[in-house]
């Protein structure tokens, strides 16, 4: 089963972390990627740009309306994801807890139900 593990970051919280804590997160991702690659559970991972570099598109009356910024006003934003292929949801949750960001913010675990 494939699961999407989404990472959400609060820039205000991130700004309070020490350089050592931030480096721990970065290094932790390297170790996590190595682990899930070695176990064969890695499918894909990407880091995403901050909301300031985002555009939101809505179509109304046949015309595209483009908004600067993310879809929702929120303290946290989607900053990256992993797609993993695991035997059980419990394993996906276990892996989510290993992602270094989980000590500072939420990691959402969502089953992939369709690939097209």
C-alpha angles and dihedrals in degrees: 000000000000123000132188113222107197123198121211124193132195107211091206091056092043089054091058094056120101120241088254091054092048091048088049089057093049093047090044090058090053091052092045092050090049091050098049091042091053092047091049093239097114116105103157144331133191137176115219133214121257121266091259087067093047132100124200118207125201126174116219123175089350095304126109115237113199122203126191111237139022127326095253133035103237143146090239131045136199103264103169148330147216126213111207132183110215140159097242143015088243089062090050089053090047090053092046089057089054093058106104094226089065090079090062106028144000127295111200119213114207128172116236104233101178137024118191 
